[in-house]
Amino acid sequence: MNYIDKLMSLKNNKNQDFSKSLIPNLKEEILGVYSKDLKLISKELIKENKHIEFMKNLPHKYHEENLIHANIISYLNIEYNELVRLVYEFLPYVSNWAISDTLLKNNKTILKNKDQFFEVVLSLLETHKTYYIRFGLVMLLTYFLEEKYIDKSLEKILKIEENDYYILMAKAWYFATAFIEFSDQIIPIFSNQLLDIFTHNKSIQKAKESYRIPQELKDYLSNLRRKQ
């Protein structure tokens, strides 16, 4: 059974409707295959050495194929420059948050080449392309919430001018998460109102939902909320 036949056999109408509700204006067809099954298919393609041919077949017809593609890149333990080439080859076809947030999670090659990849991520934030920027922000969250990278990360994020909803939500996610370890750097951003009102208030909301932030800091954040 090839992977398309397997995807069709795993089609789920209920999950299809649910996924469509989470990803409006989806360009590709969606089958509703569960994430755990897509991960298994991704690993099978790599194991059978069929992933290279699969990744050449762009653009993909189904949303699930894009998720498989993102999974495969994430699982590959290959030479750094080749991995980055595969990322750049795929990024033009990333058209929603679900794909951008799946791509390149917990990759061993990136963990070994973080300084190099940090510069790549910062350049993505300057592209003015929604899902390049969203992907870059997720990468900062995934790999670079460290003292070594925080100041330069914040500097670059504050220069992002795009106000697309999925960029603003990723920024809020970043600031709320960074606040856990780097409140001294984040509080001045809030108190000096360096963010648009939506991102500012959403960041505070998400931070207050965290179990890792002390109540006294949450109370302080409440006083920093801005009126629309």
PyMOL commands that set and color helices and strands:
alter all, ss='L'
color gray80, all
select helices_A, chain A and resi 3-9+13-22+35-47+51-56+63-75+80-93+97-100+108-112+114-124+130-143+147-157+165-181+183-191+197-208+215-222
alter helices_A, ss='H'
color red, helices_A
deselect
rebuild
show_as cartoon
